[in-house]
Amino acid sequence: MMRQGASESTASDGKQGVATPVGRGREAPGRARGQLTYDFAIGISIFLLSLTFVFVFVPGMLEPFDGGTQAETPAVNRVADDLTQRRLGNASRPYVLNGTCTREFFILGTGAPAQCAYGGTALYERVGIFERTPINVTISMDGGDASPDEDIVCWHADDDGDGDARFGERNDMGSDCDPSGSADVLLSAGFDPGDSGDKTVSATRVALLKGEDVTVEVVLS
Amino acid sequence: MKLVRNCAGGRDAPGQWRARTATADRGQAHTLEGVVASLVLLSAVVFALEMTAVTPLSASTSSQHIENQQEATARGVLAAGAETGALKRTLLFWNTSSGQFFNVSERGYYTAPPPTDLGAMLNRSFDRNGIAYNVYLRYQNQDGPRSTRNLVYQGRPSDNAVSASWSVALYQNDKLFDHENQPTDVNLSDAPSYFAGNTTDSSVHNVVHVEVVVWRI
């Protein structure tokens, strides 16, 4: 607020209004103009600083509520609803999954069974999204027996002929669940959400599979 | 804003005087204006912040997504429970001598998942994920108005609670279940202490509307 350039004789003129015209007359116009620029610079920089602060601060304040995954959020809900209410079962009995269709759904690369409500050989064709969108579909359950934690459902095929074909949690089945080397099927397909490092959107549904309540989780990236 | 403008235009040497006020005084006003404009901007932000209390439970697009998941999960639990009969078995888990469900708290409702198959499903889907829920049973009274009974009550739902419901028809010859979840030979029509009385002349005893209200805590 101080006008440093003002000469001593006029230092108090702003407040008092009693300055002498003589004192003022001594000031060169050029000098006064320089002083004005200096004050103006302080004023405008204070203003610009706070303006910048507001513009930087307000979007940052709203960002956590902004999502940022505009297209994926409805898509992931559509896929999850579609799978649990129609594609893996029957639309007349929503949330009740058909065992055969659910098992075959995770065997990619072969044609879909005729009685099931999905087609195509790849995962993106079976759920109805673009090929470039990474998707993961996982079905997990908790049988409530050996391990208290949930784990992915594993479908043990009886390919060694000892008559123990069954389905259950992977962590309960141990070596019985070997999806890589045998006809066993792990009910999980698609990209690994832990690996993506990107923003992901997930949708979870609870459904009934062979008398057990299972969780169907769909993740889109 | 021109706080220091001198109104001394009538004095002598007017030319110099005006030049002086037109330059130096304006400079001071610019500084003040800058500060005041900053204050206006900042107070607008503070005012906006004070108006909207943003808490983890505030409604937003992301919490809307979570609410959708909870609602769909509740619907899936009810549908799965109805398919396996777990929902109906829980409704028939009735202690005829005390006139309430087995093993309820003294208030007449469960505060944790009921010790039935439906309770295990609710536990897996909600309790383990730190989600609170109430289960209300709505039914027609014998004398007319609809009544509500709490099956599970964990507190007053928050503003962002969602709900899903399922209707279950109870028949006259449905058997009540004992405390070990085994069917007894007591027909529903022979249990006068049951909460939902007989409302029809047909074989249907009553229709119970099971409502699950879910919210984050």
Interface residues (C-beta under 8 A of the other chain):
Chain A: M1 R3 G5 A6 D13 G14 K15 G17 A19 P21 R24 G25 E27 P29 A32 R33 Q35 L36 T37 Y38 D39 F40 I42 G43 I44 S45 I46 F47 L49 S50 L51 F53 V54 F57 V58 M61 P64 F65 D66 G67 T73 N77 A80 D81 T84 R93 P94 Y95 V96 D142 G144 E150 V201 A203 T204 R205 V206 A207 L208 G211 D213 T215
Chain B: V4 N6 C7 A8 R11 D12 A13 Q16 W17 A19 R20 T23 A24 D25 R26 G27 Q28 H30 T31 L32 E33 G34 V35 A37 S38 L41 L42 A44 V45 L49 V54 S58 S60 T61 S62 H65 N68 Q69 A72 T73 R75 G76 V77 A79 A80 E83 T84 A120 M121 R124 S125
